[in-house]
Amino acid sequence: MNLLQKKKNELAINLLLDAACELIQTQEVSELSFKKVAKQAQISERTMFRYFRTRDDFLDALAKRLHNELNLPPPPDTIHGITHYLICLYQKFDAQPRKVMVLLSADLFPRVLNNSSEVRFNVFKQLLITAYPKAEQAEVIKTAANLRYLISATSWRYYRINYDFDLTTSTECAQLMVLQAIDYLDQKYKN
């Protein structure tokens, strides 16, 4: 494929994803169809099938695009950086709430969860292993899983939507739980 054709393909794909992003401002992901997206992009539906063979291919691309647009910070490199990371993450979520809610939809959530969740879990597990080398593996895994859950869009939504907490209170609630999880390992394995 020559450079011109590659650029043309990228442009078409971006037009389609842009159209989908516009549509999800007022519609649910489950309501998106190739017909609606193609019409919004002013591209034929047939052309859309050239770039996305299935709805799953399209939703994978849309989830990746939306997740990248959140511009989330990289995971922390020390155990002490976890609470600051949580603050940064929640601020990013709060800056783009509609995008986060769309990513948490049943159609997109599993596509994002597999990647970002596993990365965060493994980072937290390694940080805990480094900080608490005498800790039992089961304790490390449970604590890493709890940290991963607390430091997620799901928990952000829980505090912001279910309790209608502001960003500061939401962050403080999650930080408290993070500190309690780390304090548990501190009490058990640092003495």
C-alpha positions in Angstrom: 0.0 0.0 0.0 1.4 3.4 -1.0 1.6 6.3 1.3 -1.2 8.2 -0.4 -3.6 5.2 0.0 -2.5 4.7 3.6 -3.3 8.4 4.4 -6.7 8.1 2.6 -7.5 5.0 4.7 -6.5 6.8 8.0 -8.6 9.8 7.0 -11.7 7.6 6.3 -11.3 5.7 9.6 -10.9 9.0 11.5 -13.9 10.5 9.9 -16.0 7.4 10.9 -14.7 7.4 14.5 -15.2 11.2 14.7 -18.8 10.7 13.5 -19.3 8.0 16.1 -17.9 10.3 18.8 -20.4 13.0 17.8 -23.3 10.5 17.9 -22.5 9.2 21.3 -22.8 12.6 22.8 -26.6 12.2 22.5 -27.1 8.4 21.9 -26.1 5.2 23.6 -23.4 3.0 22.1 -26.0 0.3 21.7 -27.9 2.6 19.3 -24.9 3.1 17.0 -25.3 1.4 13.6 -23.0 1.4 10.6 -25.8 3.2 8.8 -26.0 6.0 11.3 -22.2 6.4 11.6 -21.7 6.4 7.9 -24.4 9.0 7.4 -23.0 11.2 10.1 -19.5 10.9 8.5 -21.0 11.5 5.0 -19.4 8.3 3.8 -21.2 5.4 2.2 -22.1 2.5 4.5 -20.4 0.2 2.0 -17.2 2.1 2.5 -17.5 1.8 6.2 -17.6 -2.0 5.8 -14.2 -1.8 3.9 -12.6 -0.5 7.1 -14.6 -2.3 9.7 -15.7 -5.8 8.8 -17.9 -6.3 11.8 -19.5 -4.2 14.6 -17.0 -5.7 17.0 -14.1 -4.4 14.9 -15.7 -1.0 14.9 -16.4 -1.0 18.7 -12.8 -2.1 19.4 -11.5 0.9 17.4 -14.0 3.2 19.1 -13.1 2.0 22.6 -9.4 2.4 21.8 -9.9 5.9 20.5 -12.0 7.0 23.4 -9.6 5.5 25.9 -6.6 7.1 24.3 -8.4 10.5 24.3 -8.7 10.3 28.1 -5.0 10.8 28.1 -4.6 8.9 31.4 -1.4 9.2 33.4 1.1 6.3 33.5 0.8 4.0 36.5 3.0 5.0 39.5 6.5 3.6 40.0 6.5 3.6 43.8 4.0 2.5 46.4 3.9 6.1 47.7 2.9 7.4 44.3 -0.4 5.4 44.3 -2.5 8.1 46.1 -1.2 10.8 43.8 -1.9 8.6 40.8 -5.5 8.1 42.1 -5.9 11.9 42.3 -4.6 12.4 38.7 -6.8 9.6 37.4 -10.0 10.9 39.0 -9.3 14.4 37.7 -8.9 13.0 34.2 -12.2 11.1 34.6 -13.9 14.2 35.9 -12.7 16.3 33.0 -14.5 14.0 30.5 -17.4 12.4 32.3 -19.5 11.6 29.2 -16.5 9.8 27.6 -15.9 7.8 30.8 -19.6 6.9 31.0 -19.6 5.8 27.4 -16.5 3.6 28.0 -18.2 2.1 31.0 -21.2 1.0 28.8 -21.8 -2.7 28.4 -20.7 -2.4 24.7 -17.3 -0.9 25.4 -16.3 -1.7 29.0 -15.1 -5.3 28.3 -12.9 -4.0 25.5 -11.2 -1.5 27.7 -11.2 -3.5 30.9 -9.0 -6.4 29.5 -6.2 -4.1 28.7 -6.0 -1.2 31.3 -7.2 -3.3 34.2 -4.6 -6.0 33.7 -1.8 -3.4 33.4 -2.8 -1.6 36.6 -3.2 -4.8 38.5 0.3 -6.0 37.5 1.9 -2.7 38.3 0.2 -2.6 41.8 1.2 -6.2 42.4 4.8 -5.5 41.6 4.9 -2.4 43.7 3.5 -4.4 46.7 6.0 -7.3 46.1 8.8 -4.8 46.1 7.5 -2.9 49.2 6.6 -6.0 51.2 8.9 -8.9 50.1 7.8 -11.0 53.1 4.1 -10.7 52.3 2.3 -13.9 51.3 1.4 -13.9 47.7 -2.3 -14.3 48.3 -2.2 -11.1 50.5 -0.4 -9.2 47.7 -2.8 -10.4 45.1 -5.9 -9.5 47.1 -4.5 -6.1 48.0 -3.4 -5.4 44.4 -6.9 -6.4 43.2 -8.5 -4.0 45.7 -6.2 -1.2 44.7 -6.9 -1.8 41.0 -10.7 -1.6 41.7 -10.4 1.6 43.8 -8.3 3.3 41.2 -10.6 2.9 38.3 -13.4 4.6 36.4 -15.9 2.2 38.0 -15.0 3.5 41.5 -15.0 7.1 40.3 -18.5 6.6 38.9 -19.6 4.9 42.1 -18.6 7.9 44.2 -19.6 10.6 41.7 -22.9 9.1 40.5 -24.2 6.9 43.3 -23.4 9.3 46.1 -23.3 12.5 44.1 -20.0 13.4 45.8 -17.9 16.1 44.3 -14.5 15.3 42.9 -12.6 16.1 46.2 -14.9 13.9 48.4 -14.8 11.1 45.8 -11.0 11.2 45.7 -10.7 11.3 49.5 -13.0 8.3 49.8 -10.9 6.3 47.4 -7.7 7.5 49.0 -8.9 6.4 52.4 -9.5 2.9 51.2 -6.1 2.8 49.4 -4.3 3.9 52.6 -6.2 1.3 54.6 -5.2 -1.4 52.2 -1.6 -0.4 52.3 -1.7 0.1 56.1 -2.9 -3.5 56.5 0.2 -4.8 54.8 2.3 -2.3 56.7 1.0 -3.6 60.0 1.3 -7.2 59.1 4.7 -7.3 57.3 6.7 -4.2 58.4 6.9 -5.1 62.1 
